[in-house]
């Protein structure tokens, strides 16, 4: 049994939060640069250029990529052969987030009650997602996600007889409704299957996968490609100014579901799709 002090998790979460907010993922930057080559609309091209420059400045100056530094989701895949010692896991994770947002001068956007709206001034609590997996490693991923795009996400409980065309229509309408408000070009995370609560989890976790890596299931990979093409055909474009680049990527995660249902969740993410990961 391998013992891991929760202080190591706290430190990892802190460092990952800083990296995610300052350094845009390589796959996202590469997709933006490819879009610069293929985009034919002048206004769209100019906006893409500004987005790329913004990412470069954030990394070089160690300042936030976006002023909305998000509410943090932390994903912990913990090996079953690990014993956590030295404190409470949830406290350690939240302490890591709090330390990062203080150290990095990042905006603190979390309120303690959804109705009373009093700011916690620590950007915590965060959303902690734990999976127990085989082995003696801990895989940590953080996703500080702004609510301009989060607010445009959606879920629909389809009948099991729903066609792929109906599912595609729901996804495309969700993207269309997001429009300029969610700061395109988007990365679209989609969760298929599971239950009412599982599908949104899948959709959010799908955003962690590099957008240049397709789902291993061929029929799902084909759906990802078709949806990306259809979404880019909407003409919303970078920041809603028109053009060929409405989305940079579409990632789908699927899960078994009940014979009587087909949940589909769409988690919209903006051009500053931020995440960072580490294995302990």
PLY file of the C-alpha trace (Angstrom):
ply
format ascii 1.0
element vertex 280
property float x
property float y
property float z
element edge 279
property int vertex1
property int vertex2
end_header
0.00 0.00 0.00
1.53 3.31 -1.11
1.02 6.22 1.28
0.49 9.72 -0.10
0.23 12.82 2.04
-2.68 15.05 1.11
-0.30 18.01 1.20
1.18 16.70 -2.06
-2.27 16.83 -3.63
-2.79 20.36 -2.28
0.49 21.54 -3.82
-0.29 19.85 -7.13
-3.74 21.44 -7.31
-2.24 24.86 -6.55
0.39 24.56 -9.29
-2.10 23.17 -11.82
-4.58 25.99 -11.20
-1.86 28.54 -11.89
-0.68 26.74 -15.02
-4.21 26.35 -16.40
-4.99 30.04 -15.92
-1.72 31.30 -17.40
-0.85 28.76 -20.10
-3.38 27.87 -22.78
-3.22 24.19 -23.73
-0.97 23.29 -26.67
-3.78 21.57 -28.57
-5.98 24.68 -28.29
-3.19 27.01 -29.44
-2.40 24.71 -32.36
-6.06 24.65 -33.41
-6.25 28.45 -33.25
-3.16 28.74 -35.42
-4.61 26.27 -37.95
-7.78 28.36 -38.01
-5.70 31.42 -38.87
-4.52 29.62 -41.99
-7.98 28.51 -43.15
-10.13 31.46 -42.05
-11.14 33.64 -45.01
-13.26 36.27 -43.25
-11.11 39.32 -42.44
-12.83 40.20 -39.18
-12.75 36.58 -38.03
-9.04 36.32 -38.93
-8.26 39.49 -37.00
-10.10 38.20 -33.93
-8.29 34.85 -34.09
-4.98 36.69 -34.29
-5.88 38.69 -31.17
-6.84 35.49 -29.32
-3.48 33.88 -30.19
-1.61 37.03 -29.12
-3.59 37.11 -25.86
-2.55 33.52 -25.10
1.11 34.40 -25.78
0.96 37.44 -23.50
-0.73 35.47 -20.71
1.99 32.84 -20.79
4.93 35.23 -21.06
3.67 37.72 -18.48
2.04 35.12 -16.19
-1.31 36.84 -16.18
-4.77 35.35 -16.57
-5.78 34.25 -20.07
-9.29 35.53 -19.30
-10.60 37.87 -16.61
-13.16 35.20 -15.69
-10.81 32.79 -13.97
-13.68 30.43 -13.42
-15.01 28.06 -10.84
-12.58 25.17 -10.57
-13.49 21.55 -11.23
-10.91 19.09 -9.89
-10.82 15.52 -11.19
-9.03 12.95 -9.03
-8.46 9.42 -10.30
-7.11 7.72 -7.18
-5.51 4.29 -7.31
-7.11 1.77 -4.97
-3.67 0.78 -3.66
-3.10 4.22 -2.14
-3.63 5.32 1.46
-4.15 9.05 1.87
-2.58 10.39 5.05
-1.99 13.69 6.82
-5.38 15.32 6.66
-8.70 15.65 4.86
-8.67 15.29 1.07
-11.42 17.83 0.37
-9.77 20.44 2.57
-6.43 19.84 0.86
-7.91 20.28 -2.62
-9.75 23.45 -1.66
-6.66 24.82 0.07
-4.71 24.26 -3.15
-7.28 26.22 -5.15
-7.38 29.02 -2.59
-3.59 29.32 -2.50
-3.39 29.48 -6.29
-5.98 32.21 -6.61
-4.29 34.27 -3.92
-0.78 33.75 -5.28
-1.74 34.34 -8.91
-3.90 37.43 -8.25
-6.74 35.60 -9.95
-10.32 36.79 -9.72
-12.32 35.08 -6.98
-15.79 34.36 -8.34
-17.38 31.79 -6.01
-20.32 32.70 -3.78
-21.17 30.70 -0.67
-24.91 30.46 -1.36
-26.60 30.49 -4.78
-29.33 32.85 -3.53
-27.60 35.04 -0.93
-24.61 35.61 -3.29
-21.91 36.42 -0.74
-18.42 35.96 -2.19
-16.24 33.46 -0.31
-13.12 35.49 -1.29
-11.13 32.28 -1.86
-12.67 30.96 -5.11
-13.66 27.89 -3.11
-15.25 25.51 -2.60
-14.41 23.91 -5.90
-16.20 20.98 -7.55
-14.36 17.76 -6.65
-14.87 14.62 -8.75
-13.28 11.41 -7.45
-12.91 8.07 -9.20
-11.28 5.00 -7.66
-9.15 3.23 -10.25
-6.69 0.31 -10.26
-3.08 0.95 -9.30
-1.09 3.15 -6.94
-1.04 6.48 -8.77
-3.13 9.62 -8.49
-4.10 11.42 -11.67
-5.11 15.03 -11.07
-6.74 17.38 -13.57
-8.06 20.86 -12.91
-10.44 22.86 -15.08
-11.06 26.50 -14.15
-14.10 27.27 -16.27
-15.75 30.62 -16.77
-19.51 30.96 -16.68
-19.99 32.84 -19.93
-19.82 29.43 -21.60
-20.96 27.33 -18.63
-24.28 29.20 -18.60
-24.95 28.13 -22.20
-24.65 24.40 -21.51
-27.63 22.07 -21.63
-29.03 18.58 -21.12
-31.87 16.69 -22.72
-33.35 13.36 -21.73
-34.09 11.71 -25.06
-36.25 8.68 -25.57
-34.21 5.57 -26.40
-35.64 5.65 -29.91
-34.01 9.03 -30.64
-31.98 9.08 -33.83
-28.44 10.36 -34.28
-29.95 13.16 -36.36
-32.09 14.28 -33.40
-29.07 14.22 -31.10
-27.07 16.28 -33.58
-29.90 18.80 -33.86
-29.96 19.25 -30.08
-26.20 19.82 -29.95
-26.27 22.27 -32.86
-29.19 24.22 -31.38
-27.34 24.43 -28.05
-24.33 25.90 -29.85
-26.53 28.25 -31.87
-28.18 29.48 -28.68
-24.76 30.07 -27.10
-23.83 32.36 -29.98
-21.45 35.22 -29.25
-22.29 35.16 -25.52
-20.09 32.11 -24.88
-16.96 33.57 -26.56
-16.42 31.37 -29.62
-14.60 29.63 -31.15
-15.85 26.88 -28.88
-14.72 23.54 -27.64
-17.86 21.45 -27.22
-17.92 18.65 -24.66
-20.70 16.10 -25.01
-21.80 13.34 -22.65
-23.89 10.49 -24.03
-25.64 7.98 -21.78
-25.51 7.28 -18.09
-28.08 9.04 -15.91
-29.33 12.61 -15.48
-26.25 13.42 -13.36
-23.71 11.26 -15.21
-24.15 12.82 -18.65
-23.07 16.37 -17.62
-20.08 14.89 -15.79
-19.08 13.11 -19.00
-19.56 16.30 -21.01
-17.30 18.29 -18.70
-14.70 15.56 -18.47
-14.69 15.33 -22.27
-13.26 18.86 -22.35
-10.07 17.56 -20.69
-9.20 15.43 -23.72
-6.96 17.07 -26.33
-9.14 18.19 -29.24
-6.80 16.58 -31.78
-7.47 13.14 -30.28
-10.64 11.37 -31.42
-12.84 9.02 -29.39
-11.53 5.44 -29.79
-14.98 4.16 -30.84
-15.25 4.68 -34.60
-18.95 5.60 -34.64
-18.43 8.18 -31.88
-15.34 9.59 -33.60
-17.36 9.96 -36.79
-20.07 11.81 -34.85
-17.44 14.17 -33.40
-16.18 14.99 -36.88
-19.64 15.47 -38.34
-20.71 17.76 -35.50
-17.56 19.87 -35.84
-18.27 20.36 -39.52
-21.94 21.20 -38.91
-21.14 23.63 -36.09
-18.58 25.45 -38.20
-21.23 25.74 -40.88
-23.34 27.91 -38.55
-21.25 30.95 -39.40
-21.17 32.33 -35.84
-17.40 32.70 -36.02
-14.83 34.04 -33.54
-16.56 36.16 -30.90
-19.74 36.02 -33.00
-18.33 38.16 -35.83
-18.92 35.57 -38.55
-16.52 33.32 -40.41
-15.64 29.66 -40.75
-14.35 29.07 -37.22
-17.21 28.63 -34.76
-15.67 25.61 -33.00
-12.15 24.31 -32.59
-13.15 20.86 -31.43
-15.95 18.50 -30.39
-15.19 15.83 -27.79
-17.66 13.10 -26.80
-17.59 10.68 -23.88
-20.16 7.89 -23.75
-21.39 5.56 -20.98
-23.89 2.69 -20.74
-27.45 3.78 -19.98
-30.90 2.43 -19.12
-33.08 0.72 -21.73
-35.69 3.45 -21.32
-33.47 6.50 -21.74
-30.76 8.35 -23.65
-29.38 11.36 -21.74
-27.37 13.86 -23.78
-25.49 16.74 -22.15
-23.58 19.55 -23.86
-20.96 21.49 -21.93
-20.02 24.61 -23.86
-16.48 25.91 -23.47
-14.99 29.10 -24.88
-11.80 29.65 -26.89
-9.95 29.82 -23.55
-10.64 26.17 -22.70
-8.28 25.76 -19.76
-7.10 22.64 -18.00
-3.91 21.11 -16.68
-3.03 17.71 -15.33
-0.41 15.77 -13.41
0.22 12.24 -12.12
1.52 11.72 -8.58
0 1
1 2
2 3
3 4
4 5
5 6
6 7
7 8
8 9
9 10
10 11
11 12
12 13
13 14
14 15
15 16
16 17
17 18
18 19
19 20
20 21
21 22
22 23
23 24
24 25
25 26
26 27
27 28
28 29
29 30
30 31
31 32
32 33
33 34
34 35
35 36
36 37
37 38
38 39
39 40
40 41
41 42
42 43
43 44
44 45
45 46
46 47
47 48
48 49
49 50
50 51
51 52
52 53
53 54
54 55
55 56
56 57
57 58
58 59
59 60
60 61
61 62
62 63
63 64
64 65
65 66
66 67
67 68
68 69
69 70
70 71
71 72
72 73
73 74
74 75
75 76
76 77
77 78
78 79
79 80
80 81
81 82
82 83
83 84
84 85
85 86
86 87
87 88
88 89
89 90
90 91
91 92
92 93
93 94
94 95
95 96
96 97
97 98
98 99
99 100
100 101
101 102
102 103
103 104
104 105
105 106
106 107
107 108
108 109
109 110
110 111
111 112
112 113
113 114
114 115
115 116
116 117
117 118
118 119
119 120
120 121
121 122
122 123
123 124
124 125
125 126
126 127
127 128
128 129
129 130
130 131
131 132
132 133
133 134
134 135
135 136
136 137
137 138
138 139
139 140
140 141
141 142
142 143
143 144
144 145
145 146
146 147
147 148
148 149
149 150
150 151
151 152
152 153
153 154
154 155
155 156
156 157
157 158
158 159
159 160
160 161
161 162
162 163
163 164
164 165
165 166
166 167
167 168
168 169
169 170
170 171
171 172
172 173
173 174
174 175
175 176
176 177
177 178
178 179
179 180
180 181
181 182
182 183
183 184
184 185
185 186
186 187
187 188
188 189
189 190
190 191
191 192
192 193
193 194
194 195
195 196
196 197
197 198
198 199
199 200
200 201
201 202
202 203
203 204
204 205
205 206
206 207
207 208
208 209
209 210
210 211
211 212
212 213
213 214
214 215
215 216
216 217
217 218
218 219
219 220
220 221
221 222
222 223
223 224
224 225
225 226
226 227
227 228
228 229
229 230
230 231
231 232
232 233
233 234
234 235
235 236
236 237
237 238
238 239
239 240
240 241
241 242
242 243
243 244
244 245
245 246
246 247
247 248
248 249
249 250
250 251
251 252
252 253
253 254
254 255
255 256
256 257
257 258
258 259
259 260
260 261
261 262
262 263
263 264
264 265
265 266
266 267
267 268
268 269
269 270
270 271
271 272
272 273
273 274
274 275
275 276
276 277
277 278
278 279
